[in-house]
Amino acid sequence: MTSTTTPRTYIVTGAGSGIGASTAALLRERGETVIGVDLKGAEVEADLSTAAGRKSAAESAIDLAGGSIDAVIACAGIAAPIPLTVSVNYFGVTEFLEYLAPVLAKSPAPRAAVVSSAASLQTNSPELVEALLSGDEAKALEIGAALAAEGPRSGYLNYPSSKRALSRWVRRESITKRWAGAGIPLNAVAPGTVISPMTEKMLATEEGRKMVDDSMPMPLNYHSEAIVLARLLAWLTSVENTHTTGQTIYIDGGVDATLRGDNIWD
């Protein structure tokens, strides 16, 4: 499909693999201009796990875009049972978007979307979630390190905690002056298990698949390809989306409906 309108300029983080790579490829196929951000193999090579890396990545992306950005899609993330996970998954998304927001707001149809996870529904560390939402990276890393020191099971809490905090950040921020006030829909997508370089090793064994499926039951069409997420991210950041905002959309084959049932409005 080729775009019949003026190409839009997208910034896509995590563009080197997985959901980010599929999203960048899809947008390019549709005729859009894409500036990828990743540790390597992208237009902007940067480390989003550090404050300096986030600022440098944003400045480089703005420069490459000629100061004109229409949409930002933040896909970069890791799932390791270590505190680095919270730096990449939360601050590597929120701070990066905050740097780009003033430039994004100049677009006639600005949009932003991030990748959360159905893991945001799993057991997490409330203390870590609150540290993240308060913007205290030092405290979050301290809590994350303490969890990791208890072993892989506790260390894993870094991942669902980072995604829970990210989804809550999207909901809080979406209606603020910076986002809604500037006409910018801000949303998250929450995949279940996606077939990607990050999951292929775990999904390669029957034991690994059972562990994944016990925590992420997907009754509809089982594990998804990254392109499934890319299509939704592309729509959320298109000119067609004028009113969907503040949402975490579970594109998860039924994980959310299975784990939470229908009693979610109380």
Secondary structure as the mmCIF struct_conf table of DSSP 4:
data_model
#
loop_
_struct_conf.conf_type_id
_struct_conf.id
_struct_conf.beg_label_comp_id
_struct_conf.beg_label_asym_id
_struct_conf.beg_label_seq_id
_struct_conf.end_label_comp_id
_struct_conf.end_label_asym_id
_struct_conf.end_label_seq_id
BEND BEND1 THR A 4 THR A 5
HELX_LH_PP_P HELX_LH_PP_P1 THR A 6 ARG A 8
STRN STRN1 THR A 9 THR A 13
TURN_TY1_P TURN_TY1_P1 GLY A 14 GLY A 16
BEND BEND2 SER A 17 SER A 17
HELX_RH_AL_P HELX_RH_AL_P1 GLY A 18 GLU A 29
TURN_TY1_P TURN_TY1_P2 ARG A 30 GLY A 31
STRN STRN2 THR A 33 ASP A 38
BEND BEND3 LEU A 39 GLU A 43
STRN STRN3 VAL A 44 GLU A 45
TURN_TY1_P TURN_TY1_P3 LEU A 48 SER A 49
BEND BEND4 THR A 50 THR A 50
HELX_RH_AL_P HELX_RH_AL_P2 ALA A 51 LEU A 64
TURN_TY1_P TURN_TY1_P4 ALA A 65 GLY A 67
STRN STRN4 ALA A 71 ALA A 74
BEND BEND5 PRO A 81 ILE A 82
TURN_TY1_P TURN_TY1_P5 PRO A 83 PRO A 83
HELX_RH_AL_P HELX_RH_AL_P3 LEU A 84 VAL A 86
HELX_RH_PI_P HELX_RH_PI_P1 SER A 87 PHE A 91
HELX_RH_AL_P HELX_RH_AL_P4 GLY A 92 LEU A 104
TURN_TY1_P TURN_TY1_P6 ALA A 105 LYS A 106
BEND BEND6 SER A 107 ALA A 109
STRN STRN5 ARG A 111 VAL A 115
HELX_RH_3T_P HELX_RH_3T_P1 ALA A 118 LEU A 121
BEND BEND7 GLN A 122 GLN A 122
HELX_RH_AL_P HELX_RH_AL_P5 PRO A 126 LEU A 133
TURN_TY1_P TURN_TY1_P7 SER A 134 GLY A 135
HELX_RH_AL_P HELX_RH_AL_P6 GLU A 137 ALA A 149
TURN_TY1_P TURN_TY1_P8 GLU A 150 GLU A 150
HELX_RH_AL_P HELX_RH_AL_P7 PRO A 152 GLY A 155
TURN_TY1_P TURN_TY1_P9 TYR A 156 LEU A 157
HELX_RH_AL_P HELX_RH_AL_P8 ASN A 158 GLU A 173
TURN_TY1_P TURN_TY1_P10 SER A 174 ILE A 175
BEND BEND8 THR A 176 THR A 176
TURN_TY1_P TURN_TY1_P11 LYS A 177 TRP A 179
HELX_RH_3T_P HELX_RH_3T_P2 ALA A 180 ALA A 182
TURN_TY1_P TURN_TY1_P12 GLY A 183 GLY A 183
STRN STRN6 LEU A 186 PRO A 191
BEND BEND9 GLY A 192 THR A 193
STRN STRN7 VAL A 194 ILE A 195
BEND BEND10 SER A 196 SER A 196
TURN_TY1_P TURN_TY1_P13 PRO A 197 THR A 199
HELX_RH_AL_P HELX_RH_AL_P9 GLU A 200 LEU A 203
TURN_TY1_P TURN_TY1_P14 ALA A 204 ALA A 204
BEND BEND11 THR A 205 THR A 205
HELX_RH_AL_P HELX_RH_AL_P10 GLU A 206 SER A 215
BEND BEND12 MET A 216 MET A 216
TURN_TY1_P TURN_TY1_P15 PRO A 219 ASN A 221
BEND BEND13 TYR A 222 HIS A 223
STRN STRN8 SER A 224 GLU A 225
HELX_RH_AL_P HELX_RH_AL_P11 ALA A 226 LEU A 236
TURN_TY1_P TURN_TY1_P16 THR A 237 THR A 237
BEND BEND14 SER A 238 SER A 238
TURN_TY1_P TURN_TY1_P17 VAL A 239 GLU A 240
BEND BEND15 THR A 242 HIS A 243
BEND BEND16 GLY A 246 GLY A 246
STRN STRN9 THR A 248 ILE A 251
BEND BEND17 ASP A 252 ASP A 252
TURN_TY1_P TURN_TY1_P18 GLY A 253 GLY A 254
HELX_RH_AL_P HELX_RH_AL_P12 VAL A 255 ARG A 260
TURN_TY1_P TURN_TY1_P19 GLY A 261 ASP A 262
#
